[in-house]
């Protein structure tokens, strides 16, 4: 196993010694080439495949793959905005509202529909203001693209109606889960919902989505082995592991990704503790409200956590192998192309030394074949039989983007240029870009996955645009920040975007804007109501709430004895409660 490692290091050292320093002009020229690549694929889809899900680039036609809802167009929508095409973004956003219908008799992947459709619509909704679309009052807490995302997510909720809370892998968008549906699904299919579902809940105020995602995560956490590993496929009803191979690749990858990114986006210690560990983890509480999801008052000891178990049992010479989840013995000494996301994830956690060394290994495989084969035998230093394909996946480019942002090392830009030229040379057709069926002889397959436009192109472009607004580039006054929420009291787009596993960027500030503002309003209402009560009423236990319409603006907000009405809307403007606010001569803060 040592030989491939030494070869990787040797290649890296040669490359690093003569690493080309890209000028701004060169990077701008590469960005133009990436745009040309995008529009060749995008226009080919529109001309030959729309409204099907995907383009077939060898026969210049289309096919439905994941659900029959013009998937490539949804997946590519936010990429249009990333490339600066506001006009086409507006056109496509309106087109999708008019043409996409989720009330269809189709069996859809719960996982894929969530990351591609729900994630794509949420991202487009949050970027709609920057694209110059007409916004509803109160955006980003309302809007047509948000309603479409909510509609799509509701079609997935029946899959979560299990005794364990872990979802089925497939759901019929019209009829729900089939009685014959298999209860076996992959680990990623259980644990890859918290980013999209928490975003939905906090933008709309409906806690259902975040609650089911958290319930699934907690249920999965409880099934880990005694040495802290999870397997590849699990029976969601019996909680028994069907495939007990543990690793960071296919079937598991985005579960770990969402624990880390979810903890960052939601500022959630529970999710970070699951992955990194500490000494405490929050106990499960039934139907926990959004207001208390980040408060961790009840805790218990955690004997192990994922990151330590992964490092202890699956890492060998900066490669990550597959091991038996209970024993830690090697079961598959292979590298899978989906694992190439790992260096980027490690960089988010500050583990740069480990991330760089692992990236070196993965880059050596790329240079060997001009792409990453789906499976690569580490001891043999070659592809695995029947796994020689390269469907133009984005993961290594994604990690290059993160590591370039973290280090400024132009070697990662060289990888980006290598990727661009390799894809152009071996995958381009007159009708788009085709999956490489076999990297050994560059045979092509008749498919262009939607993630090529959603992820591969996007990460490639962002790698060569370090000042892009998604990286937090720009300064005040140049249009990089936006106002949002009721009365424009929120600042959005100021940086810190989190990419879901389909590269759809989500703005944490929007979540805070909608959920925190609603909570602040409720706290202020409660204070005003308590001030209006007679002193003797404050000591009485609250009476049972009675049904009835909300009080009008002209009615008194004082409660009659034995009565508890729905608080009326306030006529005075509401300011963020984290600021000091003087009411009736008293000063309150958010800790009062």
Secondary structure, 3 states (H helix, E strand, C coil): CHHHHHHHHHHHHHHHHCCCCCCHHHHHHHHHHHHHHHHHHHHHHHHHCCCCCEEECCCCEEECCCCCCCHHHHHHHHHHHHCCCHHHHHHHHHHHHHHCCCCCCCEEEHHHHHHHHHHHHHHHHHHCCCCCCCCCCCCCCCCHHHHHHHHHHHHHHHHHCCCCCCCCCEEECCCECCCCCCCEEEHHHHHCCHHHHHHHHHHHCCCHHHHHHHHHHHHHHCCCCCCCCCCCEEECCCCCEEECEECCCCCCHHHHHHHHHHHHHHCCHHHHHHHHCCCCEECCCCCCCHHHCCCCCCEECCCCCHHHHHHHHCEECCEECEEECCCCCEEECEEEHHHHHHHHHHHHCCCHHHHHHHHHHHHHHHHHHCCCCCEEECCCCEECCCCCCECCCCHHHHHHHHHHHHHCCCHHHHHHHHHHHHHHHHCEECCEECCEEECCCCEECCCECCHHHHHHHHHHHHHCCCCCHHHCCCCCCCCCCEEECHHHCEEECCCCCEECCCCCEECHHHHHHHHHHHHHHHHHHHHHHHHHCCHHHHHCCCCCCCCCCCCCCCCCCCCCCCCCCCCCCCCCCCCCCCCCEEECCEEECCCC
